[in-house]
């Protein structure tokens, strides 16, 4: 019989469809496989094509003065840097000026440098840049919410193959984020505990859905995973903001993230995916009831009418089976 499970932290419901459950290996990617070159003359993010992109807002160079990581304004931004925040309400119409920050973090000079093949030291630098740009965006008094994310593959919304991530900072807090914070606050008021810490404690005790454990981070498939191989990476140390990550944690996160993504790459034949760093809104810093984390969503299924109509997901793969499958993947 199908189960309807709820995520204790987010309160999201998901139907675990055991009647039509698939084996984990049935989700392997069937997209066309093509080898990418290290450099593309047509790619705006490749070295030598810098004139095709806006100015650099931040750069890390190697010992020869050549760039390793570039941060540039998004050429087609969702929000604009210039302007003031203005709220307007006219009857049922309510709007806020679309000001904020939209940056692209070009993770490597190599066009074909995927996370599974990236040296941990290089991935560590990428995460350090995430933090640097996060803290820079946080200084803007107009900003309420900062999102760092990566779209990998066409099904995940990536329009350029070259490895890159994005940071967007906006002047509002989306409803679903506000709702999660309120639920976390309610749980803390009732129990005196952080709901995310409690979730991590239980997952580590059961060991049923754990994928990768490292010194400072744990990746696992949530009990109420929204889709096949949906994963979270939670820091062991309780802290509400990604901006609080320290150097030791950055090093360890690079190790954990590389291993976790590598298991997807080898286990599911390089699927498209999104990952998002979920952190507390800027004005909620210092709140002990929230806990930042990373969510990883492989793009293996499509949304249909039930999901749109109910706001719930149907997961045709058992989270426990997905975690076991990924744990057993040997990284070459």
C-alpha positions in Angstrom: 0.0 0.0 0.0 1.3 3.5 -0.8 2.5 5.7 2.1 2.0 9.4 2.5 5.1 10.6 4.4 5.7 14.1 5.9 9.0 15.9 6.3 9.2 16.9 9.9 11.2 20.0 9.2 9.4 21.4 6.1 5.9 19.8 6.7 5.9 18.8 3.0 3.8 15.7 2.2 4.9 13.2 -0.4 3.2 10.0 -1.7 5.7 7.1 -1.6 4.1 5.0 -4.4 5.2 1.5 -3.4 2.7 0.0 -5.9 4.7 1.4 -8.8 8.1 1.6 -7.1 11.0 1.3 -9.5 14.4 -0.2 -8.8 17.1 2.5 -8.2 19.0 1.4 -11.4 15.8 2.0 -13.5 16.5 5.8 -13.1 19.8 5.8 -14.9 20.1 8.6 -17.4 19.5 7.8 -21.0 20.5 11.2 -22.4 22.9 11.4 -25.3 26.5 11.0 -24.0 29.0 13.3 -25.5 32.5 14.2 -24.5 33.1 17.8 -23.8 36.3 19.5 -24.9 38.5 21.4 -22.3 37.9 24.6 -24.2 35.2 25.9 -26.5 35.7 28.8 -28.8 31.9 29.5 -28.7 31.5 29.4 -24.9 31.3 32.8 -23.2 32.7 31.3 -20.0 35.9 29.9 -21.5 39.3 31.7 -21.2 39.9 34.0 -24.2 36.2 34.8 -24.5 36.0 37.2 -21.5 34.8 40.0 -23.8 31.6 38.0 -24.2 30.6 38.5 -20.6 30.1 41.5 -18.3 32.9 42.8 -16.0 34.3 40.7 -13.2 33.0 41.4 -9.7 35.5 38.9 -8.2 38.3 36.7 -9.5 40.7 34.1 -8.2 43.9 33.6 -10.2 46.5 30.8 -10.3 50.2 31.3 -9.7 50.7 32.3 -13.3 48.1 35.1 -13.1 45.5 33.2 -15.1 42.0 33.1 -13.7 40.7 29.9 -11.9 37.3 31.2 -10.8 35.5 34.3 -12.1 32.4 36.0 -10.7 30.4 38.1 -13.1 27.0 39.8 -13.1 24.4 37.7 -14.8 23.9 39.0 -18.4 20.2 38.3 -18.1 19.5 39.0 -14.5 16.3 38.2 -12.6 16.9 41.4 -10.5 18.9 44.6 -11.1 21.7 46.0 -8.9 20.6 49.6 -9.3 17.5 51.0 -7.6 15.7 51.3 -4.4 13.2 49.0 -2.8 9.7 50.4 -3.2 6.5 48.6 -2.2 3.2 49.4 -4.0 -0.3 48.2 -3.3 -3.3 49.1 -5.5 -6.4 47.0 -4.8 -5.4 43.4 -5.4 -2.1 44.4 -7.0 1.0 44.3 -4.9 4.5 44.7 -6.1 8.1 45.4 -5.1 10.8 46.8 -7.3 13.0 44.0 -8.6 16.3 45.1 -7.2 19.1 42.9 -5.8 22.1 40.9 -6.9 22.4 38.3 -9.7 25.8 36.8 -10.2 27.3 33.9 -12.1 30.2 32.0 -10.5 32.3 30.4 -13.2 33.8 27.5 -11.3 36.7 26.5 -13.5 38.6 27.7 -16.6 38.1 24.2 -18.0 34.9 23.8 -20.1 34.6 20.1 -19.1 35.4 20.2 -15.4 32.5 18.4 -13.7 32.3 18.1 -9.9 33.1 14.4 -9.9 36.5 15.2 -11.6 37.3 18.4 -9.9 40.2 18.3 -7.4 38.9 18.8 -3.8 41.2 21.8 -3.4 39.5 23.5 -6.4 36.0 22.7 -5.2 37.1 24.1 -1.8 37.9 27.3 -3.5 34.5 27.4 -5.2 32.7 27.0 -1.9 34.9 29.7 -0.4 33.8 32.0 -3.3 30.2 31.1 -2.5 30.8 32.3 1.1 32.6 35.5 0.0 29.9 36.5 -2.4 27.2 35.5 0.1 28.7 37.8 2.7 29.1 40.6 0.2 25.5 40.4 -0.8 24.4 40.3 2.8 25.9 43.8 3.4 23.3 45.3 1.0 20.6 46.6 3.3 18.0 46.1 0.5 18.5 42.3 0.6 16.3 39.9 2.6 17.1 36.6 1.0 20.2 35.1 -0.6 20.1 31.9 -2.7 23.2 30.1 -4.0 22.4 27.3 -6.5 23.7 25.2 -9.4 21.7 24.0 -12.4 23.5 21.1 -14.1 22.1 19.9 -17.4 19.3 21.0 -19.7 16.6 19.3 -17.6 17.8 21.3 -14.6 17.6 24.6 -16.5 21.3 25.1 -17.4 21.6 27.0 -20.7 25.5 26.9 -20.8 27.5 23.7 -20.4 30.5 25.3 -18.8 30.6 24.6 -15.1 29.0 27.5 -13.2 26.7 28.3 -10.2 24.6 31.3 -9.4 23.9 33.7 -6.6 20.7 35.7 -6.4 19.8 38.1 -3.6 16.3 39.5 -3.5 14.4 42.1 -1.4 11.6 39.7 -0.2 11.4 36.4 1.6 9.4 33.8 -0.4 6.3 32.3 1.3 7.6 28.8 1.5 10.8 29.9 3.1 8.9 32.0 5.7 6.7 28.9 6.3 9.7 26.7 7.0 11.1 29.2 9.4 7.8 29.4 11.3 7.6 25.6 11.5 11.2 25.4 12.8 10.3 28.0 15.4 7.2 26.2 16.4 9.1 22.9 16.9 11.8 24.7 18.9 9.2 26.3 21.1 7.5 22.9 21.8 10.6 20.8 22.3 13.6 23.1 22.9 15.4 21.4 20.0 16.3 22.4 16.4 14.2 20.2 14.1 17.1 19.8 11.7 19.4 18.7 14.4 16.8 16.2 15.5 16.4 14.9 12.0 20.1 14.4 11.6 20.4 12.7 15.0 17.6 10.2 14.0 19.1 9.6 10.5 22.5 8.9 12.0 21.0 6.5 14.6 19.0 4.6 12.0 21.6 4.6 9.2 18.9 3.6 6.7 19.0 6.7 4.5 22.6 7.9 4.9 24.6 8.3 1.7 27.9 9.9 2.7 29.3 10.8 6.2 32.3 13.1 6.6 33.7 14.9 9.6 31.4 18.0 9.4 28.6 17.0 7.0 26.2 14.2 6.3 24.3 13.6 3.1 21.2 11.5 3.2 17.9 10.8 1.4 15.2 12.3 3.5 12.4 10.0 4.9 9.9 12.0 2.8 12.1 12.5 -0.2 10.2 14.5 -2.8 11.6 12.6 -5.8 13.9 9.7 -6.6 17.4 10.3 -5.1 16.4 13.7 -3.6 19.1 14.4 -1.0 20.0 16.8 1.7 23.5 17.6 3.0 23.3 18.9 6.6 26.2 20.3 8.6 26.7 18.5 11.9 27.4 21.8 13.7 24.2 23.8 14.4 24.3 27.1 12.6 21.6 29.0 10.9 23.4 30.8 8.1 25.7 29.5 5.3 27.7 32.7 6.0 28.9 31.1 9.2 30.7 28.2 7.6 34.3 28.0 8.7 37.5 27.0 6.9 37.5 23.4 8.3 33.9 23.0 7.2 34.5 24.4 3.7 37.3 21.8 3.3 35.0 19.0 4.5 32.0 20.2 2.5 34.2 20.0 -0.7 34.9 16.3 0.2 31.3 15.5 1.0 29.8 17.3 -2.0 32.3 15.7 -4.4 31.5 12.2 -3.1 27.8 12.7 -3.1 27.6 14.1 -6.6 30.1 11.4 -7.8 27.7 8.7 -6.6 24.9 10.3 -8.7 27.3 10.6 -11.6 28.5 7.0 -11.6 25.3 5.4 -10.2 22.8 7.1 -12.5 24.9 7.8 -15.5 25.5 11.5 -15.1 21.9 12.8 -14.5 20.9 16.4 -14.7 20.4 18.0 -11.2 19.9 21.1 -9.2 21.5 21.9 -5.9 20.5 24.8 -3.6 22.1 26.1 -0.5 19.2 26.9 1.8 20.1 29.4 4.5 18.2 31.7 6.9 17.0 35.0 5.6 19.3 37.9 6.2 17.2 39.5 9.0 16.9 36.1 10.8 20.6 35.7 11.6 21.3 34.5 15.1 18.1 32.5 15.5 18.8 29.2 17.2 15.8 27.3 15.7 17.0 27.2 12.1 19.8 25.2 10.4 21.2 25.8 6.9 21.6 22.9 4.5 22.0 21.9 0.9 19.3 20.2 -1.1 20.2 18.1 -4.2 17.4 17.2 -6.7 18.2 15.0 -9.7 15.9 15.7 -12.6 14.6 12.1 -13.2 10.8 12.6 -13.3 8.4 15.2 -14.6 5.7 17.1 -12.6 2.1 16.4 -13.6 -1.4 17.3 -12.7 -1.5 15.7 -9.2 1.5 17.6 -8.1 0.2 20.9 -9.5 -3.3 20.3 -8.0 -2.2 19.2 -4.5 1.2 20.8 -4.0 2.4 17.3 -3.1 4.9 15.1 -4.8 4.7 11.4 -5.9 7.9 9.5 -5.4 8.0 6.2 -7.2 11.2 5.1 -5.5 11.7 4.1 -1.9 14.1 6.5 -0.1 15.7 3.7 1.8 16.5 1.8 -1.4 17.9 4.9 -3.1 20.2 5.6 -0.2 21.4 1.9 -0.1 22.0 2.0 -3.9 24.1 5.2 -3.6 26.1 4.0 -0.6 27.2 1.0 -2.5 28.4 2.9 -5.5 32.2 2.6 -5.7 33.9 5.8 -6.8 36.6 5.1 -9.4 
